[in-house]
Amino acid sequence: MKPHAIIMHPAPVNRGCEISGHLVEAPSSRIFEQMGNGVMVRMAILEQVLHGRETK
């Protein structure tokens, strides 16, 4: 792996199956940030689907 490579995965991670466990905790891993952002995106999509956008 190149030194400047960023490790991404949408989670949940099957450590040792999909990705090596040490890569999940690596300094270049963005898995936890990506997971948190994904939760917020899914919440926003559900809000729009269930309640729609209010018009003014």
C-alpha positions as CSV (number, residue, x, y, z in Angstrom):
1,M,0.0,0.0,0.0
2,K,1.3,3.5,-0.8
3,P,2.2,5.6,2.2
4,H,-0.3,8.4,1.2
5,A,-3.2,6.0,0.6
6,I,-6.4,6.6,2.5
7,I,-8.3,3.6,3.8
8,M,-12.1,3.9,3.4
9,H,-15.0,1.5,4.2
10,P,-18.6,2.3,4.7
11,A,-18.9,0.0,7.7
12,P,-19.7,-2.3,9.4
13,V,-16.3,-3.9,8.9
14,N,-15.8,-7.7,9.1
15,R,-12.3,-7.5,10.4
16,G,-10.0,-10.2,9.0
17,C,-12.5,-11.1,6.3
18,E,-13.1,-7.9,4.2
19,I,-10.1,-5.9,5.5
20,S,-7.3,-6.6,7.8
21,G,-7.9,-5.6,11.4
22,H,-4.8,-3.5,11.7
23,L,-5.9,-1.4,8.7
24,V,-9.1,-0.4,10.4
25,E,-7.1,1.3,13.2
26,A,-4.3,2.6,10.9
27,P,-3.6,6.4,11.0
28,S,-4.6,6.7,7.4
29,S,-8.0,5.0,8.0
30,R,-11.0,7.2,7.5
31,I,-13.5,4.4,8.3
32,F,-14.9,5.9,11.4
33,E,-15.4,9.3,9.8
34,Q,-17.0,7.8,6.8
35,M,-19.2,5.7,9.0
36,G,-20.4,8.8,11.0
37,N,-21.0,10.8,7.8
38,G,-22.9,7.9,6.3
39,V,-25.3,7.8,9.3
40,M,-26.0,11.5,8.9
41,V,-26.6,11.2,5.2
42,R,-29.0,8.3,5.7
43,M,-30.8,10.3,8.4
44,A,-31.2,13.2,6.0
45,I,-32.5,11.0,3.2
46,L,-35.0,9.3,5.5
47,E,-36.2,12.8,6.7
48,Q,-36.8,13.9,3.1
49,V,-38.6,10.6,2.2
50,L,-40.8,10.5,5.2
51,H,-41.6,14.2,5.6
52,G,-40.8,15.8,2.3
53,R,-39.4,19.2,1.8
54,E,-41.5,22.1,3.1
55,T,-42.4,24.8,0.6
56,K,-42.7,28.4,1.5
